[in-house]
């Protein structure tokens, strides 16, 4: 019985390590692709300065956007 538990835990640990390595590899590749794409845009095109820094905040969907006017908030 103890040997089955040991084999199960060892297998689970191996799967965890494989998933961790795969996530690290995919993370590095997408980070490199993002940096290469932004360098191409910055060096080849002047439209990079006109793009918004945080489009979700400008739309008001994410925190950090425009602050509401004090007159529009109600205090009780």
Backbone as CSV, one residue per row, in Angstrom:
resi,resn,N_x,N_y,N_z,CA_x,CA_y,CA_z,C_x,C_y,C_z
1,UNK,0.818,-1.188,0.000,0.000,0.000,0.000,0.867,1.260,0.000
2,UNK,1.886,1.283,0.826,2.764,2.447,0.905,3.502,2.695,-0.401
3,UNK,3.835,1.596,-1.102,4.548,1.757,-2.373,3.646,2.409,-3.420
4,UNK,2.376,2.084,-3.434,1.442,2.700,-4.391,1.306,4.192,-4.126
5,UNK,1.239,4.567,-2.871,1.137,5.986,-2.519,2.401,6.719,-2.950
6,UNK,3.549,6.128,-2.697,4.821,6.737,-3.085,4.905,6.908,-4.602
7,UNK,4.484,5.913,-5.354,4.511,6.005,-6.817,3.529,7.071,-7.298
8,UNK,2.365,7.149,-6.676,1.385,8.158,-7.054,1.883,9.571,-6.805
9,UNK,2.493,9.783,-5.648,3.022,11.115,-5.323,4.184,11.466,-6.240
10,UNK,5.036,10.500,-6.555,6.152,10.745,-7.468,5.634,11.101,-8.858
11,UNK,4.618,10.404,-9.321,4.033,10.714,-10.626,3.405,12.093,-10.646
12,UNK,2.725,12.448,-9.582,2.123,13.770,-9.485,3.186,14.864,-9.492
13,UNK,4.289,14.630,-8.798,5.384,15.599,-8.773,6.016,15.742,-10.160
14,UNK,6.161,14.639,-10.878,6.724,14.700,-12.234,5.815,15.491,-13.175
15,UNK,4.523,15.272,-13.086,3.570,16.016,-13.917,3.644,17.501,-13.579
16,UNK,3.751,17.830,-12.290,3.858,19.224,-11.873,5.110,19.883,-12.459
17,UNK,6.229,19.190,-12.423,7.484,19.738,-12.964,7.382,19.928,-14.473
18,UNK,6.771,18.978,-15.170,6.618,19.103,-16.624,5.730,20.300,-16.973
19,UNK,4.633,20.474,-16.267,3.741,21.608,-16.520,4.443,22.918,-16.193
20,UNK,5.216,22.954,-15.125,5.947,24.151,-14.746,6.974,24.529,-15.813
21,UNK,7.694,23.556,-16.332,8.669,23.829,-17.394,7.980,24.309,-18.672
22,UNK,6.873,23.688,-19.021,6.149,24.100,-20.220,5.630,25.530,-20.076
23,UNK,5.119,25.886,-18.917,4.634,27.247,-18.692,5.774,28.250,-18.763
24,UNK,6.938,27.890,-18.248,8.088,28.790,-18.306,8.540,28.997,-19.742
25,UNK,8.558,27.940,-20.531,8.992,28.057,-21.927,8.007,28.903,-22.716
26,UNK,6.727,28.667,-22.539,5.714,29.441,-23.260,5.747,30.896,-22.805
27,UNK,5.967,31.140,-21.526,6.052,32.497,-21.009,7.233,33.251,-21.589
28,UNK,8.374,32.612,-21.704,9.550,33.268,-22.275,9.347,33.568,-23.744
29,UNK,8.737,32.657,-24.470,8.519,32.877,-25.903,7.559,34.028,-26.143
30,UNK,6.462,34.106,-25.407,5.512,35.184,-25.625,6.088,36.514,-25.153
31,UNK,6.952,36.493,-24.143,7.603,37.717,-23.697,8.564,38.218,-24.771
32,UNK,9.328,37.306,-25.385,10.255,37.690,-26.447,9.495,38.197,-27.664
33,UNK,8.397,37.554,-28.025,7.615,37.977,-29.186,7.000,39.346,-28.945
34,UNK,6.559,39.624,-27.721,5.990,40.922,-27.404,7.033,42.021,-27.478
35,UNK,8.237,41.747,-27.002,9.302,42.741,-27.056,9.745,42.995,-28.483
36,UNK,9.832,41.961,-29.300,10.245,42.131,-30.687,9.206,42.925,-31.468
37,UNK,7.937,42.655,-31.215,6.871,43.378,-31.908,6.844,44.841,-31.527
38,UNK,7.055,45.150,-30.256,7.037,46.554,-29.836,8.256,47.289,-30.338
39,UNK,9.391,46.604,-30.481,10.581,47.248,-31.026,10.393,47.560,-32.492
40,UNK,9.731,46.660,-33.231,9.485,46.915,-34.650,8.545,48.103,-34.818
41,UNK,7.526,48.184,-33.985,6.575,49.285,-34.083,7.257,50.590,-33.721
42,UNK,8.077,50.573,-32.675,8.725,51.801,-32.224,9.769,52.275,-33.229
43,UNK,10.473,51.367,-33.874,11.521,51.791,-34.789,10.988,52.102,-36.180
44,UNK,9.910,51.466,-36.598,9.448,51.636,-37.961,8.245,52.536,-38.121
45,UNK,7.621,52.957,-37.025,6.376,53.690,-37.163,6.255,54.700,-36.024
46,UNK,5.769,55.891,-36.312,5.600,56.922,-35.294,4.227,56.854,-34.638
47,UNK,3.408,55.884,-34.980,2.072,55.758,-34.401,2.106,55.190,-32.989
48,UNK,3.268,54.717,-32.543,3.363,54.134,-31.207,3.078,55.181,-30.134
49,UNK,3.432,56.440,-30.385,3.199,57.488,-29.393,1.715,57.838,-29.301
50,UNK,0.961,57.619,-30.370,-0.449,57.971,-30.360,-1.332,56.875,-29.770
51,UNK,-0.799,55.668,-29.567,-1.580,54.584,-28.997,-1.776,54.833,-27.508
52,UNK,-2.946,54.483,-26.967,-3.182,54.694,-25.539,-2.315,53.770,-24.696
53,UNK,-1.951,54.241,-23.521,-1.105,53.440,-22.638,-1.906,52.347,-21.951
54,UNK,-3.126,52.656,-21.559,-3.979,51.682,-20.888,-5.394,51.809,-21.439
55,UNK,-5.684,51.109,-22.536,-6.978,51.291,-23.186,-8.167,50.904,-22.310
56,UNK,-8.021,49.903,-21.442,-9.140,49.512,-20.587,-9.457,50.594,-19.573
57,UNK,-8.430,51.254,-19.052,-8.672,52.325,-18.089,-9.321,53.523,-18.775
58,UNK,-8.956,53.792,-20.015,-9.561,54.905,-20.738,-11.038,54.645,-21.036
59,UNK,-11.398,53.382,-21.214,-12.796,53.035,-21.446,-13.587,53.000,-20.153
60,UNK,-12.900,53.016,-19.024,-13.571,52.980,-17.736,-13.890,51.577,-17.274
61,UNK,-13.278,50.575,-17.883,-13.543,49.186,-17.517,-12.608,48.730,-16.403
62,UNK,-11.395,49.277,-16.369,-10.407,48.881,-15.375,-10.100,50.063,-14.460
63,UNK,-9.622,49.800,-13.251,-9.265,50.904,-12.366,-8.113,51.717,-12.941
64,UNK,-8.075,52.983,-12.609,-6.996,53.836,-13.076,-7.444,54.799,-14.155
65,UNK,-8.701,54.779,-14.498,-9.225,55.674,-15.519,-9.523,57.038,-14.943
66,UNK,-10.404,57.732,-15.582,-10.781,59.070,-15.133,-11.500,58.988,-13.784
67,UNK,-11.217,59.944,-12.916,-11.864,59.971,-11.613,-13.212,60.666,-11.738
68,UNK,-14.226,60.210,-11.009,-15.549,60.841,-11.112,-15.535,62.225,-10.462
69,UNK,-16.419,63.075,-10.916,-16.548,64.414,-10.348,-17.127,64.313,-8.944
70,UNK,-16.684,65.165,-8.030,-17.219,65.105,-6.662,-18.718,65.390,-6.603
71,UNK,-19.240,66.162,-7.555,-20.658,66.479,-7.534,-21.525,65.285,-7.931
72,UNK,-20.944,64.309,-8.636,-21.728,63.159,-9.084,-21.810,62.061,-8.026
73,UNK,-20.981,62.144,-6.989,-21.036,61.133,-5.935,-21.918,61.605,-4.813
74,UNK,-22.707,60.700,-4.279,-23.613,61.028,-3.184,-23.022,60.569,-1.870
75,UNK,-23.120,61.390,-0.857,-22.679,61.008,0.471,-23.889,60.917,1.371
76,UNK,-23.913,59.910,2.215,-25.055,59.723,3.106,-24.647,59.880,4.522
